[in-house]
Amino acid sequence: MLHKRLSIVWLLLPFWVVGQTPIKTMFYNLLEFPSANPDNRELILRDILDEYQPDIFMVCELEDAAGANLILNESLNYDESRYTRAQFIPNQSGGSDIQQLIYFRQDKFSIETTQVITTDVRDINRYLLKLKTTDADTDPVFLDIYVAHLKSSTGASNEAERLDMVEEFTQTLGDLNPNSYVLFSGDLNVYSAFEDAYEELLDPTNEIVLVDPIDRAGAWNNNINFQDVHTQSTRVSSGPFGAGAGGGLDDRFDFILMSENMQTDPKMRYVTNTYAAYGNNGNCFNENINNSGCTGTFSQSLRNLLYNMSDHLPVVMTLETNKEFETFSGIDFEASEAALKLKNTVVTETLSFVVRDATQYPIDIAIYNVLGQRIKNHTLFGRGSLEVDVSELASGVYYVKSSISGSTLKFITSR
């Protein structure tokens, strides 16, 4: 399996990155994990995560430490130990027995700080990650991640509770360095961009200003004009599962917000057009996410997995940094001479590679789009076969991973 071969190489070789390095993030409401039906959802989640391969995985509705370990061991580290997690801290707010948590690539990040912000409903959890870069001692880069699950349901009292929870968070922003890179992710349970809790999160007078990466403000609930950003519910009926909500896909409840500086700062920047309701092809309004008519970029097999996993869709977005990640394993490697390079980074029909002398063939190549989906596999067999036909790819940005290099290469197709 190509994924397994490539992943083993990522661990064995130092990870030298040239130019902008992608950091893939995902937030997912796991729906009463692990107790909700069907059984063995950690295996369903494994296949979803294997499709996207996030560097940072943020979750809510996690019931206990045993469930946290199921995800770590069976969903993420089922073939190798690439990921670790933050400490699972039972909810300290109200009477809720579900909690938030993050998982992350241990070769790319270390966790510096955890904090629990208590509210009247559920905790808001903060995790400060430090990037493991080559100059981390002299110019460290930190990413402040908050994961929340706001009060659910319609009505003025529930809206007021959501606002109260958000204000507990925004009051802490003054404690941070004003130049901090901040992500605020979660199931926010807001029905429109005009709800007080959402407006408070994006208030331009806050100590650190947050923005929504996509410009899609409006009344999202049951509005077909926003069907491409809806994340809940993946199911018309919850009957087959006995948990979660039905009604079909008609709400934008799940978000990843970011600090305003991440729009432009090369140290930690959002990659335009990578934010997505993962699995939503934009044509499934009030339907099951796996409806056979909801065809598009996201496959039927993936949408079947998402239907069975939760009543929510994940949301994803890619960040990038101009820093170099570096993981040492005690193996010598010539950093000055990359094992695999691109001859050109802007292409129309053919992607051509330059390979270091004495390289062992064959070389497995995997090409990913900006959503992290593997869209093409190819094998290079040596001199005379160092090109890949990419004429069928739409214009845009793509990434390349190979079985001989720790570098993630980026190219652009232009027609």
Secondary structure by P-SEA (a helix, b strand, c coil): caaaaaaaaaaacccccccbbbbbbbbbccccccccccccaaaaaaaaaaaccccbbbbcccccaaaaaaaaccccccccccccccccccccccccccccccccccccccccbbbbbbcccccbbbbbbbbbccccccbbbbbbbbbbcccccccaaaaaaaaaaaaaaaaaccccccccbbbbbccccccccccaaaaaaacccccbbbbccccccccccccccccccccccccccccccccccccccccccccccccccccccccccccccccccccccccccccccccccccccccaaaaaaaaacccbbbbbbbbbbcbbbbbbcccccccccccccccccccccbbbbbbcccccccbbbbbbcccccccbbbbbccccccccccccccbbbbbbbccccccbbbbbbcc
